[in-house]
Amino acid sequence: MVQDESRGEVVANDAPREKKPNFFQRIAIFIRQVFAELRKVVTPTRQELLKFTGVVLGFVVVMMAIVYGLDWVFTWLAQIVFGVPL
């Protein structure tokens, strides 16, 4: 069923369906599409690579500090609540 653009009515599509490619044709199409996508990949320059590495390392350091801080707070709370020195 296809919606008629002029009046918004739903009409039956009498066009013949395309034949589905066989298994090996689908694999070949997939591989061609993979290579087409790989051609679009751009290798970063040395400056971009250093900048991206710095951003990732900075993010990791910040997350480590947050986790360390939360660990310290929860340990302190557990010592207060349970009264057991660790």
C-alpha positions in Angstrom: 0.0 0.0 0.0 1.2 3.4 -0.9 -0.2 6.8 0.1 -1.3 8.9 -2.9 0.6 12.3 -2.6 -2.1 14.3 -4.4 -5.1 13.5 -2.2 -3.6 11.6 0.7 -5.4 8.4 -0.1 -4.0 4.9 0.4 -3.8 3.0 -2.9 -2.5 -0.5 -3.8 0.9 -0.6 -5.4 0.6 -2.8 -8.5 4.3 -2.5 -9.4 6.1 -5.9 -9.3 8.4 -6.5 -6.4 12.2 -6.6 -7.0 13.7 -10.1 -6.6 15.7 -10.4 -3.4 19.4 -11.1 -4.1 20.7 -14.5 -3.1 23.0 -15.1 -0.2 26.3 -14.7 -2.1 25.1 -11.5 -3.8 24.1 -10.0 -0.4 27.6 -10.9 0.9 29.2 -9.2 -2.1 27.0 -6.1 -1.7 27.9 -6.0 2.0 31.7 -6.2 1.3 31.4 -3.4 -1.4 29.6 -1.2 1.1 32.2 -1.9 3.7 35.0 -0.8 1.3 33.0 2.3 0.3 32.7 3.3 4.0 36.4 2.6 4.6 37.3 5.0 1.8 35.5 7.8 3.8 37.7 7.3 6.8 40.1 10.2 7.4 43.4 9.6 9.3 43.9 12.3 12.0 47.0 14.5 11.7 49.7 14.3 14.4 48.4 17.5 16.1 44.8 16.1 16.1 45.9 12.8 17.5 47.8 14.5 20.3 44.8 16.7 21.1 42.4 13.7 21.2 44.8 11.7 23.4 45.1 14.6 25.8 41.3 14.9 26.0 40.9 11.2 26.7 43.6 11.2 29.3 42.2 14.3 30.9 38.7 12.7 31.1 40.1 9.6 32.6 42.0 11.6 35.3 38.8 13.5 36.1 36.7 10.3 36.4 39.4 8.7 38.6 39.3 11.7 40.9 35.5 11.5 41.1 35.6 7.8 41.9 38.3 8.3 44.5 36.4 11.1 46.1 33.2 9.1 46.3 35.1 6.1 47.7 36.6 8.3 50.4 33.2 9.8 51.3 31.5 6.4 51.5 34.4 4.9 53.5 34.1 7.9 56.0 30.3 7.4 56.2 30.7 3.7 56.8 33.2 4.4 59.6 30.7 6.8 61.2 27.6 4.6 60.8 29.2 1.3 61.8 31.9 2.6 64.1 34.4 0.1 62.8 37.8 1.5 61.9 39.1 0.2 58.6 
